[in-house]
Amino acid sequence: MMTPQEFDRWCDRLNLPDRARKLISQIRGSEPVRTVQGNRGNLRGNYSSNKMGRTIQFESHRGELAHIIDGLEHNPDVIEYYDQPSTIELNYLSKSGKKVRSQHTPDFFTLSNNWVGWEEFKFEESLIRESEDKPNRYTRDVEGNWRCPPGEEYAKSYELNYLFVSSTQLNPIRVRNWNWLEDYFKQPFPSFERQSDLEIISFVRSQPGITFTELLKNIQASNPDLVSASLVDCINLAIAAEKIFINFNTEPLSEPDRVRIFPNQELATAYEDKSLALSVVSSTGGVNHLSIEVGAALSWDGQHWEITNYSSENIYLKNTDGKIINLPNEEFNNLFIQGHKSLCTCNNLCGSITLPSHIRSISLPLRQSYGLSHTKIDRYT
């Protein structure tokens, strides 16, 4: 949480008027204005927030709690957030055209690096149903986002914001992963100087994309005195502390055979894309595209290699012996020469990669004669 001095500087940076500063200060210094009520089929409760140093109420463990964990607690852009922060007045026209004045308590009030205002979480089916009954309170914009015009109008009077968060915005795998690591955030992170910690980080750097299961087996082999559960904790703790990375959106930690681990966030995020298309020059002089995919097999000096990952700078290859190398894209380009010519690449490796005969070379960058002077890399999901 911000100190008084940090809060003042934050308000100055966002150029908030005195009226807004006073309201925000009141919310920050007050208890929730109401106690949440559970609905049928939902489990209400309290979430213990490390970020806020207090408990945060939620009305639904499937909805609001998931948003708290993923969208607020572990969102680095969110500085502070408060539950049931204040009651605001909504003025709008009913479906029949009558004036409606309604008292409303949004779920949260959020202070972010460049955004501040009220947030209301609702399940998508509820928003659809409510919009039919109250079309002037619940509506979609041209991009399909849910909006609350009277809520936005009230917030605007303070030069603040009002936001709907729909259940369709939740990623269930991502939420499960945060839940899986929750206990590791409730204690200070260690220095990661133990031998097992250093080996975990080093192994991931040497074999980016290694699965959780494979990493565990390798670390166990060099640390036979440590029980498996202890090493699992070491790996989970390193993930929680962002010493090593996974793609939170696609790979559940509860299924370690599916989870691939990387030395940095860029590689973990890139792996989600699965495919990289590189511009190439064909033997006929036109520009084609060669699809570089994770899992694609290549033949190089008589050995079989598999593309395990790629980023905007490097492509990672693994042979049948499990050896992994990373080739800068420029060096990878140099390997793609027609037929079976051998070229030197990084690490003094020489060889050729078998390509379809019509491919003459990957152009990174494409030659000036084709009007493209810089590297062109497109990611396809």
C-alpha positions as CSV (number, residue, x, y, z in Angstrom):
1,M,0.0,0.0,0.0
2,M,1.1,3.6,-0.6
3,T,2.4,5.8,2.0
4,P,0.8,9.3,2.4
5,Q,3.7,10.8,0.4
6,E,3.4,8.1,-2.3
7,F,-0.4,8.7,-2.5
8,D,0.1,12.4,-3.0
9,R,2.6,11.8,-5.8
10,W,0.3,9.3,-7.4
11,C,-2.6,11.8,-7.3
12,D,-0.4,14.5,-8.8
13,R,0.8,12.2,-11.6
14,L,-2.8,11.3,-12.5
15,N,-3.7,15.0,-12.2
16,L,-6.7,14.2,-10.0
17,P,-8.9,17.1,-8.8
18,D,-9.3,17.8,-5.1
19,R,-12.8,16.3,-5.0
20,A,-11.5,13.0,-6.3
21,R,-8.6,13.0,-3.9
22,K,-10.9,13.5,-1.0
23,L,-13.2,10.7,-2.1
24,I,-10.3,8.3,-2.6
25,S,-8.8,9.2,0.8
26,Q,-12.2,8.5,2.4
27,I,-12.4,5.1,0.7
28,R,-8.8,4.2,1.7
29,G,-9.4,5.0,5.3
30,S,-12.9,3.4,5.7
31,E,-14.3,-0.1,6.2
32,P,-16.5,-1.6,3.5
33,V,-19.9,0.1,3.5
34,R,-21.8,-3.2,3.4
35,T,-21.4,-6.9,4.1
36,V,-21.7,-9.1,1.1
37,Q,-24.5,-11.6,0.7
38,G,-24.1,-15.0,-0.9
39,N,-26.5,-16.1,-3.6
40,R,-27.9,-19.6,-4.3
41,G,-25.1,-21.7,-5.8
42,N,-22.4,-19.2,-4.8
43,L,-20.1,-19.4,-1.8
44,R,-19.3,-16.0,-0.3
45,G,-16.3,-15.4,1.9
46,N,-13.2,-13.4,2.7
47,Y,-9.9,-13.4,0.8
48,S,-6.7,-12.7,2.8
49,S,-4.8,-10.2,0.7
50,N,-1.1,-9.8,1.0
51,K,-1.1,-6.8,-1.2
52,M,-3.7,-5.0,1.0
53,G,-2.8,-6.5,4.4
54,R,-6.5,-7.1,5.0
55,T,-9.3,-9.4,4.1
56,I,-11.4,-8.7,1.0
57,Q,-15.0,-9.8,0.7
58,F,-16.4,-11.7,-2.2
59,E,-19.9,-12.8,-3.1
60,S,-19.0,-15.6,-5.4
61,H,-16.0,-18.0,-5.3
62,R,-16.5,-18.7,-9.0
63,G,-16.6,-15.1,-10.0
64,E,-15.5,-12.3,-7.7
65,L,-12.9,-14.4,-5.9
66,A,-11.4,-15.4,-9.3
67,H,-11.2,-11.7,-10.3
68,I,-9.7,-10.8,-7.0
69,I,-6.9,-13.3,-7.4
70,D,-6.1,-12.8,-11.0
71,G,-7.2,-9.3,-11.9
72,L,-6.4,-7.5,-8.6
73,E,-4.1,-9.3,-6.2
74,H,-1.6,-10.6,-8.7
75,N,-2.0,-7.8,-11.3
76,P,1.3,-5.8,-11.1
77,D,-0.5,-2.7,-12.5
78,V,-2.9,-2.6,-9.5
79,I,-1.5,-0.7,-6.5
80,E,-4.5,-1.0,-4.1
81,Y,-8.1,-2.2,-4.2
82,Y,-11.0,-2.0,-1.8
83,D,-14.1,-4.1,-1.6
84,Q,-17.6,-2.6,-1.2
85,P,-16.0,0.8,-1.2
86,S,-18.9,3.3,-1.4
87,T,-22.5,3.7,-2.4
88,I,-23.1,5.7,-5.6
89,E,-26.3,7.0,-7.2
90,L,-27.3,5.8,-10.7
91,N,-29.7,7.9,-12.8
92,Y,-31.1,6.4,-16.0
93,L,-34.3,5.8,-18.0
94,S,-36.2,2.5,-17.5
95,K,-37.2,0.3,-20.5
96,S,-40.5,2.2,-20.5
97,G,-38.8,5.6,-20.5
98,K,-39.4,6.5,-16.8
99,K,-36.6,8.1,-14.8
100,V,-34.9,5.7,-12.3
101,R,-32.8,6.7,-9.4
102,S,-31.0,3.7,-7.8
103,Q,-28.4,3.3,-5.0
104,H,-25.6,1.0,-6.0
105,T,-22.5,-0.4,-4.2
106,P,-19.9,-1.5,-6.7
107,D,-17.8,-4.5,-5.8
108,F,-14.4,-2.8,-5.8
109,F,-12.5,0.5,-6.0
110,T,-9.2,0.1,-7.7
111,L,-6.1,2.3,-7.8
112,S,-3.8,1.4,-10.6
113,N,-0.7,2.9,-12.1
114,N,-2.7,4.8,-14.8
115,W,-6.3,4.1,-13.9
116,V,-8.6,4.7,-10.9
117,G,-12.2,4.0,-10.3
118,W,-15.0,1.6,-9.5
119,E,-15.3,-2.0,-10.7
120,E,-18.3,-4.2,-10.9
121,F,-18.0,-8.0,-11.5
122,K,-20.9,-9.8,-13.1
123,F,-21.5,-13.2,-14.8
124,E,-22.0,-12.9,-18.5
125,E,-25.5,-14.5,-18.4
126,S,-26.5,-12.1,-15.7
127,L,-25.4,-9.1,-17.8
128,I,-27.4,-10.4,-20.8
129,R,-30.5,-10.9,-18.7
130,E,-30.2,-7.5,-17.0
131,S,-29.6,-5.7,-20.3
132,E,-32.9,-6.9,-21.6
133,D,-34.7,-5.6,-18.5
134,K,-32.6,-2.4,-18.0
135,P,-31.1,-1.5,-21.4
136,N,-30.1,1.9,-20.3
137,R,-28.1,0.6,-17.4
138,Y,-26.4,-2.4,-19.0
139,T,-25.3,-2.0,-22.6
140,R,-22.6,-3.1,-25.0
141,D,-20.3,-0.7,-26.9
142,V,-19.3,-1.2,-30.6
143,E,-16.4,-3.4,-29.5
144,G,-18.7,-5.7,-27.5
145,N,-17.6,-4.5,-24.1
146,W,-20.2,-4.2,-21.4
147,R,-20.8,-0.6,-20.2
148,C,-22.8,1.1,-17.5
149,P,-23.5,4.6,-18.7
150,P,-25.1,5.9,-15.4
151,G,-22.1,4.5,-13.5
152,E,-19.7,6.1,-15.9
153,E,-21.6,9.4,-15.6
154,Y,-21.4,9.3,-11.8
155,A,-17.6,8.5,-12.0
156,K,-17.1,11.3,-14.5
157,S,-18.3,13.8,-12.0
158,Y,-15.2,13.0,-10.0
159,E,-13.0,12.6,-13.1
160,L,-12.8,8.9,-12.2
161,N,-13.8,5.7,-14.0
162,Y,-16.4,2.9,-13.8
163,L,-15.7,-0.5,-15.3
164,F,-17.7,-3.7,-15.8
165,V,-15.7,-7.0,-15.5
166,S,-17.5,-9.9,-17.2
167,S,-17.0,-13.6,-16.3
168,T,-16.0,-14.2,-19.9
169,Q,-12.8,-12.2,-19.2
170,L,-11.6,-14.8,-16.6
171,N,-9.1,-17.5,-17.7
172,P,-9.9,-20.6,-15.6
173,I,-6.4,-22.1,-16.0
174,R,-4.7,-18.8,-15.0
175,V,-6.9,-18.6,-11.9
176,R,-6.2,-22.2,-11.0
177,N,-2.5,-21.5,-11.3
178,W,-2.7,-18.5,-9.0
179,N,-4.6,-20.7,-6.5
180,W,-2.0,-23.4,-6.8
181,L,0.8,-21.0,-5.8
182,E,-1.2,-19.0,-3.3
183,D,0.6,-20.3,-0.2
184,Y,4.0,-19.4,-1.6
185,F,3.0,-15.7,-1.7
186,K,2.3,-15.7,2.0
187,Q,5.9,-15.8,3.1
188,P,9.0,-13.7,2.1
189,F,10.8,-15.2,-0.9
190,P,14.2,-16.7,-0.1
191,S,17.5,-15.6,-1.7
192,F,17.5,-18.6,-4.0
193,E,21.1,-19.4,-3.1
194,R,20.7,-23.0,-2.1
195,Q,22.3,-25.6,-4.4
196,S,18.9,-27.0,-5.5
197,D,17.6,-23.5,-6.3
198,L,20.6,-22.6,-8.4
199,E,20.4,-25.9,-10.2
200,I,16.7,-25.4,-11.0
201,I,17.4,-21.9,-12.5
202,S,20.5,-23.1,-14.4
203,F,18.7,-26.2,-15.8
204,V,15.8,-24.1,-17.1
205,R,18.3,-21.7,-18.8
206,S,20.1,-24.5,-20.5
207,Q,16.9,-26.3,-21.5
208,P,14.1,-23.7,-22.1
209,G,10.8,-25.4,-22.5
210,I,11.6,-28.3,-20.3
211,T,8.5,-29.8,-18.6
212,F,7.9,-29.6,-14.9
213,T,8.1,-33.4,-14.7
214,E,11.4,-33.5,-16.6
215,L,12.9,-30.7,-14.5
216,L,11.9,-32.5,-11.3
217,K,13.5,-35.8,-12.5
218,N,16.8,-34.0,-13.4
219,I,17.0,-32.1,-10.1
220,Q,16.2,-35.3,-8.1
221,A,19.0,-37.1,-9.9
222,S,21.5,-34.5,-8.6
223,N,19.9,-34.1,-5.1
224,P,19.1,-37.7,-4.0
225,D,18.9,-36.7,-0.4
226,L,15.9,-34.3,-1.0
227,V,12.4,-35.8,-1.1
228,S,10.3,-35.1,-4.1
229,A,7.8,-32.9,-2.3
230,S,10.6,-30.6,-1.2
231,L,11.9,-30.2,-4.7
232,V,8.3,-29.6,-6.0
233,D,8.1,-26.8,-3.5
234,C,11.5,-25.4,-4.7
235,I,10.2,-25.3,-8.3
236,N,6.9,-23.8,-7.4
237,L,8.6,-21.2,-5.2
238,A,10.9,-20.2,-8.1
239,I,7.9,-19.8,-10.4
240,A,6.0,-17.7,-7.8
241,A,9.1,-15.5,-7.3
242,E,9.5,-15.2,-11.1
243,K,13.0,-16.7,-11.2
244,I,11.6,-19.1,-13.8
245,F,8.5,-18.8,-15.9
246,I,5.5,-20.7,-17.3
247,N,2.6,-19.6,-19.5
248,F,-0.1,-19.0,-16.9
249,N,-2.8,-18.9,-19.5
250,T,-2.5,-22.3,-21.0
251,E,-0.7,-24.8,-18.7
252,P,-2.1,-25.8,-15.4
253,L,0.4,-26.5,-12.7
254,S,-1.8,-29.3,-11.4
255,E,-0.8,-31.2,-14.5
256,P,3.1,-31.1,-14.5
257,D,3.5,-33.2,-17.6
258,R,1.9,-30.4,-19.6
259,V,3.7,-27.5,-18.0
260,R,6.8,-26.1,-19.8
261,I,9.2,-23.9,-17.9
262,F,11.3,-21.0,-19.4
263,P,14.1,-18.7,-18.2
264,N,12.1,-15.5,-19.0
265,Q,8.6,-14.3,-19.6
266,E,9.1,-13.6,-23.3
267,L,9.8,-17.2,-24.1
268,A,6.9,-18.4,-21.9
269,T,4.5,-16.1,-23.7
270,A,5.9,-16.9,-27.1
271,Y,5.3,-20.6,-26.6
272,E,1.6,-19.9,-26.3
273,D,1.5,-18.8,-30.0
274,K,2.8,-22.2,-31.1
275,S,3.7,-21.0,-34.6
276,L,6.1,-18.4,-36.1
277,A,5.9,-17.4,-39.7
278,L,9.1,-16.1,-41.3
279,S,9.2,-14.3,-44.6
280,V,11.4,-16.2,-47.2
281,V,12.6,-15.7,-50.7
282,S,11.8,-18.5,-53.2
283,S,14.0,-19.7,-56.0
284,T,11.6,-18.0,-58.4
285,G,12.2,-14.6,-56.8
286,G,8.9,-14.1,-55.0
287,V,8.3,-13.8,-51.3
288,N,6.8,-16.9,-49.6
289,H,6.4,-17.8,-46.0
290,L,7.9,-20.8,-44.1
291,S,6.0,-21.7,-41.0
292,I,8.3,-22.4,-38.0
293,E,6.3,-24.4,-35.4
294,V,7.1,-25.7,-32.0
295,G,7.6,-29.4,-32.4
296,A,8.6,-29.2,-36.1
297,A,11.4,-31.6,-37.0
298,L,14.5,-30.7,-39.0
299,S,17.4,-32.7,-40.5
300,W,20.8,-31.2,-39.8
301,D,24.1,-33.0,-40.5
302,G,22.2,-36.3,-40.4
303,Q,20.8,-35.7,-37.0
304,H,17.1,-35.0,-36.2
305,W,16.4,-31.8,-34.4
306,E,13.1,-30.5,-33.0
307,I,12.1,-26.8,-32.6
308,T,11.3,-26.5,-28.9
309,N,10.6,-22.8,-28.8
310,Y,11.3,-19.4,-30.5
311,S,11.3,-15.7,-29.6
312,S,11.8,-12.5,-31.5
313,E,15.6,-13.1,-31.3
314,N,16.3,-16.8,-31.1
315,I,15.1,-20.2,-32.2
316,Y,15.7,-23.2,-29.8
317,L,16.5,-26.7,-31.2
318,K,16.8,-30.1,-29.4
319,N,18.3,-33.2,-30.8
320,T,17.5,-36.8,-30.1
321,D,20.1,-36.9,-27.3
322,G,18.3,-34.1,-25.5
323,K,20.9,-31.5,-26.3
324,I,19.4,-28.0,-26.8
325,I,21.0,-25.1,-28.6
326,N,19.7,-21.7,-29.4
327,L,20.3,-20.0,-32.7
328,P,19.9,-16.3,-33.2
329,N,17.5,-15.6,-36.0
330,E,20.3,-14.2,-38.2
331,E,22.3,-17.3,-37.8
332,F,19.2,-19.5,-38.4
333,N,18.8,-17.5,-41.6
334,N,22.3,-18.4,-42.7
335,L,21.6,-22.1,-42.3
336,F,18.7,-22.0,-44.8
337,I,20.6,-22.2,-48.1
338,Q,19.2,-24.3,-50.9
339,G,19.7,-28.0,-50.8
340,H,22.4,-29.5,-48.6
341,K,25.1,-26.8,-48.6
342,S,26.9,-26.5,-45.2
343,L,27.3,-23.2,-43.5
344,C,28.9,-22.2,-40.2
345,T,26.5,-21.0,-37.6
346,C,26.8,-19.9,-34.0
347,N,28.9,-21.9,-31.5
348,N,31.1,-23.0,-34.5
349,L,28.4,-25.5,-35.6
350,C,28.4,-26.4,-39.3
351,G,25.7,-28.2,-41.2
352,S,22.7,-27.9,-43.4
353,I,19.0,-28.1,-42.8
354,T,16.8,-29.9,-45.3
355,L,14.1,-27.6,-46.8
356,P,11.7,-27.9,-49.7
357,S,13.7,-27.4,-53.0
358,H,11.9,-24.2,-53.9
359,I,13.1,-22.4,-50.8
360,R,16.4,-20.6,-51.5
361,S,16.8,-18.7,-48.2
362,I,15.0,-17.2,-45.3
363,S,15.4,-13.5,-45.4
364,L,16.0,-11.9,-42.0
365,P,16.1,-9.1,-43.0
366,L,14.5,-9.4,-46.4
367,R,16.6,-7.9,-49.1
368,Q,16.2,-4.3,-50.1
369,S,15.3,-5.5,-53.7
370,Y,12.0,-6.7,-52.3
371,G,11.2,-3.4,-50.6
372,L,11.5,-4.8,-47.0
373,S,14.5,-3.5,-45.1
374,H,13.9,-5.0,-41.6
375,T,13.1,-8.3,-40.0
376,K,9.5,-9.4,-40.5
377,I,8.2,-11.8,-37.9
378,D,4.5,-12.6,-37.6
379,R,3.0,-14.7,-34.8
380,Y,0.0,-16.8,-35.6
381,T,-2.2,-18.2,-32.8
